[in-house]
Amino acid sequence: MSELVTGILAAGAALAGAWIVGRQAAAQNRDRLAHERAMAGEARRQERITGAYLALLDAVNDADRLVETDAVDRERPDYESCDARLAGVWTALDAFGSDMVRERFNAWRAAWMLFKVDIHNSRVVGDRRDRALEQTRRDALEAARALRAQVRTELGTIE
């Protein structure tokens, strides 16, 4: 009888041990899957940020080309398509961008809008206003440089 009890106890201990090991393995598997999901989510977030920042750089570079080359005697620069692209970029920045990039973008956008107003006023009035217009141009270009530097820093690229 003692052999029977010993056998039953051994079988019970083996079952309990297997049950405990199974629960531990299941918990480890859940933790591993949660970690993998978190890593995949972070990778998607980084891809979105990178995409938003690259679109931002592309749009700002296009706007800068207008700022650098626009002259009062130039007919109608394509500000509208540039502004439409910037609206899409702002949506992505609002969702994924850092506070610092959004702050720099807002500073650049204010300089960009002021530049467009100055160019328009120069054309309407017929006044070249060279000094004021050149300062506005420099301000827009400097704000763009600061924005690009911040984006590059956050993307981990060398300036």
Secondary structure, DSSP 8 states (H G I E B T S, - for coil): -HHHHHHHHHHHHHHHHHHHHHHHHHHHHHHHHHHHHHHHHHHHHHHHHHHHHHHHHHHHHHHHHHHHH--TT-----HHHHHHHHHHHHHHHHHH--HHHHHHHHHHHHHHHHHHHHHHHHHHH----HHHHHHHHHHHHHHHHHHHHHHHHHHT---
